[in-house]
Amino acid sequence: MTPIELERLADAVAEKVAARLATVDPDALVDVHRAAELIGCSVPTIERLTRSGVIASLKIGRLRRYRPSDLLGKSKGGAA
């Protein structure tokens, strides 16, 4: 890919991520499946990043939940 093509691809991805996140309340809690969907990765990747401490989560009883605002910061940083 040329640098121009890469720039266009990056812009298209950024627009898609922004569109997804615009419909999500940043303070709402989401499950692992929605977290993976929001940042465009697999559920095992979310679980691995959670175990390694890269992604913050909350444990509520047996359930693990994520704040979209925490995920947004990670997706911009390229951790996922």
N, C-alpha and C positions, 0 to 999 in steps of 0.2 A: 504494500500500500504506500502511496505517496503521502507526504506530510499534509497535503490539502485534503486527501481522502480521510486520513486519520482525524483531522480537525473536524470535518463534517460528521464523521461517525461519533466523535466525542460530543458534539453539539446535539446530535439526535438522541444519544443516550441520556444526556443531561435533561433534555426536554421531557423524555419519557419518565424519568425518575421524579422530576418536579411535578408532572401531572399526577402521578400515583400519590405522591405525598400531599398534594393539595387537598385530597379527599379524606385525609386521615387527621384526626385530632392528635396533636403531638403529645398530649398528656394522657391519652387513653392507653390502656395496656393491651398488647396483642400476644397471641400464642406463637409458637415456634414456626408454624406454617405461614402465618401472615408476615412474620418477621423476615423469613426467607424470601417471600414474594416481594416485599417492599424493597429489599436491597438487591434482589436478583441473583440469589444463590440458592444452594440446596439446603434442606433441613440438616443433614449431617454437618455441613459447613457451619451453620449457626451453632449447632451443639458443640462443635470443636472449638469455635471462637469463644463460646461461653465458658467452656472448661478451662481454656487457657487465660481467661480474664480479659480478652480483647473487647468483648461485648458485655456490657452490664446487663443484669437481669434481676428480677425479683422472684423469690420463691414464696408461693402462697399455698400452704399445705403441701400437697404433692405436685402442684402445678408450677411451672416456670413461665413468667410473663416478661415482656420486653416493652420499653417505652420507645415509640417511633422516633422521638427526638434524639435518643441515644443512638439509634440505628442510623439516622441521617448523618450524624457526625462521623460515624465509622465509614459509611459508604463514600463520603466526600474524601476521607483520608486514604481510601484505597486499601483498607484492611481486609475487605471481603473479596 
